[in-house]
Amino acid sequence: MKAIDNKKLLWAVIALVVLSLLEFYSLIQQPTNNPPKKKENEQSHRAAYHFTAPDHWKNDPQRPIYVNGKYHYYYLYNKDYPKGNGTEWRHAVSEDLVHWKDKGVAIPKYTNENGDPWSGSIVIDKKNTAGFGKNAWIAILTQPSKDGSKQEQFLWYSTDNGKTFKSYSDMPIMTNPGTKDFRDPKIIWDTQHNKWIMTIAEGNKIGVYESDNLKDWKYTSGFSTENLGVLECPDLYMIRADDGTMKWVLGVSANGSTIGEPNTYAYWTGSFDGNTFAPDQEKPQWLDHGFDWYGGVTFEDGAASDPYEKRYALAWMNNWAYPHNTPTLKEGFNGMDSVTREIKLISRDGGAYYLASQPVKALEDLKGETKTYEKIEVDGSKTLDVKADVYQLETDINWKEAKNIGLRLRESDDKKRHIDVGINAADQYSYVNRSFTDHPDKENKFTESKAPFDAAKKKVHLKVIVDKTSIEVFVDDGKAVHSNLVYPRFEDEGISLFSDDGNATFHNLKVSHLKGN
């Protein structure tokens, strides 16, 4: 009996060693959730005040919701990047839309055969229409289901205030209607018609659906587009213009590059009767004219007494033309959002309307030392006696005959490397040109972003926010915005003013260093 017991013991020990070795091997093969530690005094490309992935990868933001004094933000996150393996929903919270606290993964991937969660939206079911309880959190999102990898819609719900979500069913609540693209459901409660409304991206069309219980959906109409590529991340909401008019806005992430338009967030103002959206104009307007403002979402100011006066907006700062070209990979992460903006609807002559953007006011709290220049005359170029890599610059510029006026930012000491922000008065456009510094587009197709500008008024107000790897430019009241990724060298911190073919005057120029969040 002892010999038998010893033999059993020996085999048990061998099995334990083998299992331990296998577990160790699996651990070292898996990517860690923690980025590589920086050496002391080592410089970093991680943004100072933009939201970034804690590690690995992030892309599409999901519309934040406001509950009990905090904004709850979910975004697509991949802990296995760069090895692929799909996304899941990670959660962060903020009180001011600038400082964020990570809460970890809320909707995990591959919990069943439906695969990984893609984009969708969350609503608070205040009236318990879905039957999961009053004020349950309901997420409806796309998953490429086991049924031939079709894009279909699934429901997840939370009864612990969004910390964790449970899958309602392994079966979709919306089956694929026979189209390749069927994704990114965006849900709102239509207070005018007392029902849930969903918009969903279906190729070059936005489908509109209705429901009274968030589980059963009926198609009501479609909004088709031309020359905007495959649409993603639709958006539908009501907002009050500055003249008091109530308008509906339909937005979508679209690619207008083939017709000389941006690859960002296209939108139309119009009306919505509960079934069909009717646009005011055929062609879309654009919420951003840069190269890196995609998957944009807008959301209500949860603390406002009037939810229709303004909205907030943010987007993923990247472009599917070059998603993996970033120096942050050396630090173990890839993914950043734009700053949150405040958007308002502005009326103009002829009964038309546009959305104007400005950085969220809480960014002002990050301001540190500020250098002010009351008036600078420039004919040619002048370099300021201030250097910075993380800051806000604001100025008014006037000119008469000058043809090209603006700023050279993140400039090298030898003046060879810089980012140009300016107004081409001769050809009537504002621009950001990143071709003179490092940037993500290795093919150099996307180097100068442009937006129409009425140069006849011969003046402009520029607000520019610069971070380690980004620049966002707000022209005048923010009708035109340029959001671009840039990768200047750490030592490039100069600021110069320029005016070609004539004199320009820079008034009330302020450079405010911004502290990290």
HELIX and SHEET records of a PDB file:
HELIX    1   1 LYS A    2  GLN A   29  1                                  28    
HELIX    2   2 SER A  257  ILE A  259  5                                   3    
HELIX    3   3 PRO A  327  GLU A  331  5                                   5    
HELIX    4   4 LYS A  361  LEU A  366  5                                   6    
HELIX    5   5 ALA A  455  LYS A  457  5                                   3    
SHEET    1   A 5 LYS A 101  ILE A 107  0                                        
SHEET    2   A 5 GLU A  88  SER A  94 -1                                        
SHEET    3   A 5 LYS A  70  ASN A  78 -1                                        
SHEET    4   A 5 HIS A  56  VAL A  67 -1                                        
SHEET    5   A 5 PHE A 333  ASN A 334  1                                        
SHEET    1   B 4 GLY A 120  ASP A 125  0                                        
SHEET    2   B 4 ALA A 136  PRO A 144 -1                                        
SHEET    3   B 4 GLN A 151  SER A 158 -1                                        
SHEET    4   B 4 LYS A 166  SER A 167 -1                                        
SHEET    1   C 4 ARG A 183  ASP A 190  0                                        
SHEET    2   C 4 LYS A 195  GLU A 202 -1                                        
SHEET    3   C 4 LYS A 205  SER A 211 -1                                        
SHEET    4   C 4 LYS A 218  SER A 224 -1                                        
SHEET    1   D 4 GLU A 232  ARG A 240  0                                        
SHEET    2   D 4 MET A 246  SER A 253 -1                                        
SHEET    3   D 4 TYR A 265  PHE A 272 -1                                        
SHEET    4   D 4 PHE A 277  PRO A 279 -1                                        
SHEET    1   E 4 GLU A 232  ARG A 240  0                                        
SHEET    2   E 4 MET A 246  SER A 253 -1                                        
SHEET    3   E 4 TYR A 265  PHE A 272 -1                                        
SHEET    4   E 4 GLN A 285  TRP A 286 -1                                        
SHEET    1   F 4 TYR A 294  GLU A 300  0                                        
SHEET    2   F 4 ARG A 311  TRP A 316 -1                                        
SHEET    3   F 4 ARG A 341  ARG A 348 -1                                        
SHEET    4   F 4 ALA A 352  PRO A 359 -1                                        
SHEET    1   G 6 LYS A 367  THR A 383  0                                        
SHEET    2   G 6 GLY A 494  LEU A 514 -1                                        
SHEET    3   G 6 TYR A 391  TRP A 399 -1                                        
SHEET    4   G 6 LYS A 459  ASP A 467 -1                                        
SHEET    5   G 6 SER A 470  VAL A 475 -1                                        
SHEET    6   G 6 ALA A 480  LEU A 485 -1                                        
SHEET    1   H 6 LYS A 367  THR A 383  0                                        
SHEET    2   H 6 GLY A 494  LEU A 514 -1                                        
SHEET    3   H 6 ASN A 404  GLU A 411 -1                                        
SHEET    4   H 6 ILE A 419  ASN A 424 -1                                        
SHEET    5   H 6 TYR A 429  ASN A 433 -1                                        
SHEET    6   H 6 GLU A 448  PRO A 452 -1                                        
END                                                                             
